[in-house]
Amino acid sequence: MEKLPRDERPPASTNSESNESSLPAWWRSLAVVAFLVGFSLLVEQAGWIDQVTPESVRESVRAAGPWGAGLYIVLFSLGELVHIPGIMFVAAGILAYGKLFGFALGLLGAIVSVSFSFIVVRTLGGQHAVNIRSKSLRRVMTHLDRRPIRTVFILRSLLFISPALNYALALTKLPFRDYLIGSALGLTSPVLAMALLFEQIFS
């Protein structure tokens, strides 16, 4: 039997590809829901959500000293998973570091938090079709393949750091690079507006 040349042989499937195909979409969606609900219930039962306020985050960040900025980003990222409003963390950053550095840290925290959610959900849920009920969002999402960065920018500008948006985009075939760039661009203006507003309120 004649052997095929090396460059004409069909590529061997990787373990990740076989695992992806062996798990039905509904099972992976269930895994995402189970993880998010379970993690949220754990945090709620521990009473952590009620303790998270701009003032408590500020005190924790200040108490951490030089590690405060890193702690802030970790808290922001975990808070995004359990649906703690991102605006609360932006306010905490302004309280702790002032308008200029608070804006920079708040923007970085927002970008890292939405990226963390994206990675967690994509790792568990893979990439498959997402059922979006909102007609306006469906119209915007139709442009995701042709103009991914612009589409993410528009969605992020409208919905800020909505956890539901993070999950929906993670379950599409959107490349993480485009998600990151679009999110960073879309988050800049809202975070800046909040920084200016909170600086006036807290000054």
Short mmCIF file of the C-alpha atoms (twelve columns), coordinates in Angstrom:
data_MODEL
# 
_entry.id   MODEL 
# 
loop_
_atom_site.group_PDB 
_atom_site.id 
_atom_site.type_symbol 
_atom_site.label_atom_id 
_atom_site.label_alt_id 
_atom_site.label_comp_id 
_atom_site.label_asym_id 
_atom_site.label_seq_id 
_atom_site.Cartn_x 
_atom_site.Cartn_y 
_atom_site.Cartn_z 
_atom_site.pdbx_PDB_model_num 
ATOM 1   C CA . MET A 1   0.000   0.000  0.000  1 
ATOM 2   C CA . GLU A 2   1.467   3.316  -1.096 1 
ATOM 3   C CA . LYS A 3   2.152   5.745  1.728  1 
ATOM 4   C CA . LEU A 4   1.017   9.321  1.478  1 
ATOM 5   C CA . PRO A 5   3.716   11.979 1.480  1 
ATOM 6   C CA . ARG A 6   4.191   13.549 4.888  1 
ATOM 7   C CA . ASP A 7   2.614   16.884 3.911  1 
ATOM 8   C CA . GLU A 8   -0.476  15.151 2.408  1 
ATOM 9   C CA . ARG A 9   -1.381  13.035 5.410  1 
ATOM 10  C CA . PRO A 10  -4.483  14.164 7.305  1 
ATOM 11  C CA . PRO A 11  -3.546  15.969 10.510 1 
ATOM 12  C CA . ALA A 12  -4.007  14.022 13.701 1 
ATOM 13  C CA . SER A 13  -6.707  15.385 15.969 1 
ATOM 14  C CA . THR A 14  -5.491  16.878 19.217 1 
ATOM 15  C CA . ASN A 15  -6.830  15.933 22.610 1 
ATOM 16  C CA . SER A 16  -8.496  19.312 22.996 1 
ATOM 17  C CA . GLU A 17  -10.344 18.889 19.691 1 
ATOM 18  C CA . SER A 18  -11.564 15.403 20.594 1 
ATOM 19  C CA . ASN A 19  -12.680 16.561 24.019 1 
ATOM 20  C CA . GLU A 20  -14.491 19.550 22.496 1 
ATOM 21  C CA . SER A 21  -16.398 17.361 20.026 1 
ATOM 22  C CA . SER A 22  -17.190 14.673 22.600 1 
ATOM 23  C CA . LEU A 23  -18.988 17.119 24.896 1 
ATOM 24  C CA . PRO A 24  -22.402 18.316 23.648 1 
ATOM 25  C CA . ALA A 25  -23.121 22.037 23.753 1 
ATOM 26  C CA . TRP A 26  -25.864 21.645 26.352 1 
ATOM 27  C CA . TRP A 27  -23.460 19.873 28.742 1 
ATOM 28  C CA . ARG A 28  -20.870 22.604 28.448 1 
ATOM 29  C CA . SER A 29  -23.538 25.284 28.943 1 
ATOM 30  C CA . LEU A 30  -24.712 23.433 32.032 1 
ATOM 31  C CA . ALA A 31  -21.154 23.368 33.338 1 
ATOM 32  C CA . VAL A 32  -20.904 27.155 32.933 1 
ATOM 33  C CA . VAL A 33  -24.206 27.741 34.727 1 
ATOM 34  C CA . ALA A 34  -23.338 25.296 37.509 1 
ATOM 35  C CA . PHE A 35  -19.980 26.914 38.132 1 
ATOM 36  C CA . LEU A 36  -21.280 30.488 38.122 1 
ATOM 37  C CA . VAL A 37  -24.300 29.715 40.290 1 
ATOM 38  C CA . GLY A 38  -22.272 27.577 42.684 1 
ATOM 39  C CA . PHE A 39  -19.562 30.208 43.059 1 
ATOM 40  C CA . SER A 40  -22.136 32.962 43.593 1 
ATOM 41  C CA . LEU A 41  -23.974 30.919 46.238 1 
ATOM 42  C CA . LEU A 42  -20.711 30.171 48.014 1 
ATOM 43  C CA . VAL A 43  -19.798 33.845 48.174 1 
ATOM 44  C CA . GLU A 44  -23.317 34.817 49.222 1 
ATOM 45  C CA . GLN A 45  -23.480 32.198 51.975 1 
ATOM 46  C CA . ALA A 46  -20.126 33.375 53.288 1 
ATOM 47  C CA . GLY A 47  -21.593 36.866 53.573 1 
ATOM 48  C CA . TRP A 48  -18.877 38.445 51.453 1 
ATOM 49  C CA . ILE A 49  -21.174 40.243 49.002 1 
ATOM 50  C CA . ASP A 50  -22.859 42.281 51.746 1 
ATOM 51  C CA . GLN A 51  -19.451 43.333 53.046 1 
ATOM 52  C CA . VAL A 52  -18.218 44.628 49.683 1 
ATOM 53  C CA . THR A 53  -18.685 48.402 49.517 1 
ATOM 54  C CA . PRO A 54  -16.511 51.171 48.064 1 
ATOM 55  C CA . GLU A 55  -15.375 52.021 51.582 1 
ATOM 56  C CA . SER A 56  -14.533 48.413 52.521 1 
ATOM 57  C CA . VAL A 57  -12.584 47.887 49.302 1 
ATOM 58  C CA . ARG A 58  -10.708 51.140 49.873 1 
ATOM 59  C CA . GLU A 59  -9.745  50.090 53.409 1 
ATOM 60  C CA . SER A 60  -8.621  46.647 52.242 1 
ATOM 61  C CA . VAL A 61  -6.558  48.147 49.439 1 
ATOM 62  C CA . ARG A 62  -4.918  50.685 51.726 1 
ATOM 63  C CA . ALA A 63  -4.183  48.041 54.358 1 
ATOM 64  C CA . ALA A 64  -2.410  45.943 51.725 1 
ATOM 65  C CA . GLY A 65  0.191   48.654 51.223 1 
ATOM 66  C CA . PRO A 66  2.289   48.152 48.077 1 
ATOM 67  C CA . TRP A 67  0.160   45.120 47.185 1 
ATOM 68  C CA . GLY A 68  -3.007  47.204 47.244 1 
ATOM 69  C CA . ALA A 69  -3.279  47.679 43.480 1 
ATOM 70  C CA . GLY A 70  -2.948  43.940 42.876 1 
ATOM 71  C CA . LEU A 71  -5.544  43.169 45.554 1 
ATOM 72  C CA . TYR A 72  -7.882  45.713 43.965 1 
ATOM 73  C CA . ILE A 73  -7.684  43.981 40.569 1 
ATOM 74  C CA . VAL A 74  -8.242  40.547 42.140 1 
ATOM 75  C CA . LEU A 75  -11.314 41.792 44.026 1 
ATOM 76  C CA . PHE A 76  -12.612 43.490 40.878 1 
ATOM 77  C CA . SER A 77  -12.232 40.277 38.865 1 
ATOM 78  C CA . LEU A 78  -13.894 38.055 41.464 1 
ATOM 79  C CA . GLY A 79  -16.647 40.617 41.979 1 
ATOM 80  C CA . GLU A 80  -17.437 40.522 38.265 1 
ATOM 81  C CA . LEU A 81  -18.031 36.768 38.454 1 
ATOM 82  C CA . VAL A 82  -20.596 37.168 41.252 1 
ATOM 83  C CA . HIS A 83  -22.298 40.175 39.617 1 
ATOM 84  C CA . ILE A 84  -21.102 42.858 42.020 1 
ATOM 85  C CA . PRO A 85  -21.590 46.114 40.045 1 
ATOM 86  C CA . GLY A 86  -18.330 47.265 38.481 1 
ATOM 87  C CA . ILE A 87  -19.222 50.869 39.190 1 
ATOM 88  C CA . MET A 88  -18.687 50.089 42.871 1 
ATOM 89  C CA . PHE A 89  -15.075 49.083 42.243 1 
ATOM 90  C CA . VAL A 90  -14.444 52.153 40.100 1 
ATOM 91  C CA . ALA A 91  -15.713 54.275 42.988 1 
ATOM 92  C CA . ALA A 92  -13.436 52.373 45.377 1 
ATOM 93  C CA . GLY A 93  -10.437 53.071 43.146 1 
ATOM 94  C CA . ILE A 94  -11.168 56.802 43.161 1 
ATOM 95  C CA . LEU A 95  -11.577 56.755 46.942 1 
ATOM 96  C CA . ALA A 96  -8.291  54.940 47.427 1 
ATOM 97  C CA . TYR A 97  -6.069  56.587 44.814 1 
ATOM 98  C CA . GLY A 98  -7.710  59.801 43.620 1 
ATOM 99  C CA . LYS A 99  -8.923  60.843 40.182 1 
ATOM 100 C CA . LEU A 100 -5.853  60.251 38.007 1 
ATOM 101 C CA . PHE A 101 -4.395  56.999 39.348 1 
ATOM 102 C CA . GLY A 102 -7.861  55.831 40.381 1 
ATOM 103 C CA . PHE A 103 -9.021  56.164 36.771 1 
ATOM 104 C CA . ALA A 104 -5.993  54.250 35.450 1 
ATOM 105 C CA . LEU A 105 -6.395  51.495 38.020 1 
ATOM 106 C CA . GLY A 106 -10.172 51.360 37.549 1 
ATOM 107 C CA . LEU A 107 -9.756  50.987 33.788 1 
ATOM 108 C CA . LEU A 108 -7.127  48.281 34.212 1 
ATOM 109 C CA . GLY A 109 -9.303  46.490 36.747 1 
ATOM 110 C CA . ALA A 110 -12.321 46.626 34.436 1 
ATOM 111 C CA . ILE A 111 -10.316 45.222 31.500 1 
ATOM 112 C CA . VAL A 112 -8.804  42.444 33.596 1 
ATOM 113 C CA . SER A 113 -12.158 41.554 35.172 1 
ATOM 114 C CA . VAL A 114 -14.035 41.186 31.867 1 
ATOM 115 C CA . SER A 115 -11.089 39.244 30.432 1 
ATOM 116 C CA . PHE A 116 -11.056 36.916 33.441 1 
ATOM 117 C CA . SER A 117 -14.786 36.216 33.053 1 
ATOM 118 C CA . PHE A 118 -14.307 35.600 29.326 1 
ATOM 119 C CA . ILE A 119 -11.504 33.078 29.914 1 
ATOM 120 C CA . VAL A 120 -13.363 31.221 32.675 1 
ATOM 121 C CA . VAL A 121 -16.577 30.895 30.670 1 
ATOM 122 C CA . ARG A 122 -14.818 29.942 27.427 1 
ATOM 123 C CA . THR A 123 -12.709 27.338 29.214 1 
ATOM 124 C CA . LEU A 124 -15.827 25.718 30.654 1 
ATOM 125 C CA . GLY A 125 -18.301 26.380 27.873 1 
ATOM 126 C CA . GLY A 126 -16.279 26.214 24.686 1 
ATOM 127 C CA . GLN A 127 -17.527 28.005 21.585 1 
ATOM 128 C CA . HIS A 128 -21.026 27.437 20.263 1 
ATOM 129 C CA . ALA A 129 -24.123 29.359 19.242 1 
ATOM 130 C CA . VAL A 130 -25.625 31.678 21.849 1 
ATOM 131 C CA . ASN A 131 -29.345 32.415 22.037 1 
ATOM 132 C CA . ILE A 132 -29.777 36.153 22.595 1 
ATOM 133 C CA . ARG A 133 -33.341 37.318 23.142 1 
ATOM 134 C CA . SER A 134 -32.814 41.042 22.669 1 
ATOM 135 C CA . LYS A 135 -33.473 41.976 19.018 1 
ATOM 136 C CA . SER A 136 -31.217 45.041 19.177 1 
ATOM 137 C CA . LEU A 137 -28.324 43.009 20.568 1 
ATOM 138 C CA . ARG A 138 -28.869 40.309 17.952 1 
ATOM 139 C CA . ARG A 139 -28.567 42.938 15.209 1 
ATOM 140 C CA . VAL A 140 -25.286 44.162 16.669 1 
ATOM 141 C CA . MET A 141 -23.965 40.611 17.141 1 
ATOM 142 C CA . THR A 142 -24.530 39.821 13.451 1 
ATOM 143 C CA . HIS A 143 -21.518 42.041 12.700 1 
ATOM 144 C CA . LEU A 144 -19.261 40.169 15.128 1 
ATOM 145 C CA . ASP A 145 -17.550 38.041 12.472 1 
ATOM 146 C CA . ARG A 146 -16.930 40.909 10.017 1 
ATOM 147 C CA . ARG A 147 -16.081 43.709 12.456 1 
ATOM 148 C CA . PRO A 148 -15.261 42.037 15.787 1 
ATOM 149 C CA . ILE A 149 -13.396 44.900 17.458 1 
ATOM 150 C CA . ARG A 150 -15.946 47.535 16.447 1 
ATOM 151 C CA . THR A 151 -18.830 45.306 17.534 1 
ATOM 152 C CA . VAL A 152 -17.287 44.631 20.958 1 
ATOM 153 C CA . PHE A 153 -16.548 48.359 21.304 1 
ATOM 154 C CA . ILE A 154 -20.204 49.243 20.673 1 
ATOM 155 C CA . LEU A 155 -21.519 46.544 22.990 1 
ATOM 156 C CA . ARG A 156 -19.080 47.476 25.726 1 
ATOM 157 C CA . SER A 157 -19.871 51.177 25.410 1 
ATOM 158 C CA . LEU A 158 -23.569 50.403 25.834 1 
ATOM 159 C CA . LEU A 159 -23.430 47.666 28.471 1 
ATOM 160 C CA . PHE A 160 -20.193 48.561 30.282 1 
ATOM 161 C CA . ILE A 161 -18.904 45.468 32.161 1 
ATOM 162 C CA . SER A 162 -22.165 43.528 32.102 1 
ATOM 163 C CA . PRO A 163 -21.411 39.920 33.160 1 
ATOM 164 C CA . ALA A 164 -24.066 38.659 30.736 1 
ATOM 165 C CA . LEU A 165 -22.199 40.312 27.852 1 
ATOM 166 C CA . ASN A 166 -18.935 38.699 28.958 1 
ATOM 167 C CA . TYR A 167 -20.582 35.270 28.992 1 
ATOM 168 C CA . ALA A 168 -22.330 35.712 25.637 1 
ATOM 169 C CA . LEU A 169 -19.170 36.820 23.852 1 
ATOM 170 C CA . ALA A 170 -17.110 34.063 25.472 1 
ATOM 171 C CA . LEU A 171 -19.410 31.420 23.981 1 
ATOM 172 C CA . THR A 172 -18.940 32.707 20.434 1 
ATOM 173 C CA . LYS A 173 -15.954 32.166 18.144 1 
ATOM 174 C CA . LEU A 174 -14.693 35.689 18.832 1 
ATOM 175 C CA . PRO A 175 -10.879 35.678 19.207 1 
ATOM 176 C CA . PHE A 176 -9.719  36.785 22.649 1 
ATOM 177 C CA . ARG A 177 -7.419  39.404 21.091 1 
ATOM 178 C CA . ASP A 178 -10.356 41.167 19.401 1 
ATOM 179 C CA . TYR A 179 -12.407 40.881 22.584 1 
ATOM 180 C CA . LEU A 180 -9.600  42.453 24.615 1 
ATOM 181 C CA . ILE A 181 -9.000  45.357 22.226 1 
ATOM 182 C CA . GLY A 182 -12.702 46.100 21.746 1 
ATOM 183 C CA . SER A 183 -13.337 45.934 25.489 1 
ATOM 184 C CA . ALA A 184 -10.410 48.218 26.322 1 
ATOM 185 C CA . LEU A 185 -11.593 50.822 23.824 1 
ATOM 186 C CA . GLY A 186 -15.224 50.555 24.879 1 
ATOM 187 C CA . LEU A 187 -14.513 50.786 28.604 1 
ATOM 188 C CA . THR A 188 -12.288 53.875 28.488 1 
ATOM 189 C CA . SER A 189 -14.984 56.534 28.143 1 
ATOM 190 C CA . PRO A 190 -17.398 55.105 30.763 1 
ATOM 191 C CA . VAL A 191 -14.641 54.640 33.340 1 
ATOM 192 C CA . LEU A 192 -13.320 58.154 32.666 1 
ATOM 193 C CA . ALA A 193 -16.806 59.623 33.088 1 
ATOM 194 C CA . MET A 194 -17.229 57.761 36.364 1 
ATOM 195 C CA . ALA A 195 -13.834 58.909 37.591 1 
ATOM 196 C CA . LEU A 196 -14.725 62.542 36.938 1 
ATOM 197 C CA . LEU A 197 -18.142 62.128 38.550 1 
ATOM 198 C CA . PHE A 198 -16.887 60.348 41.648 1 
ATOM 199 C CA . GLU A 199 -14.026 62.815 42.061 1 
ATOM 200 C CA . GLN A 200 -16.608 65.599 42.281 1 
ATOM 201 C CA . ILE A 201 -18.760 63.619 44.729 1 
ATOM 202 C CA . PHE A 202 -15.967 62.535 47.044 1 
ATOM 203 C CA . SER A 203 -13.933 65.769 46.972 1 
# 
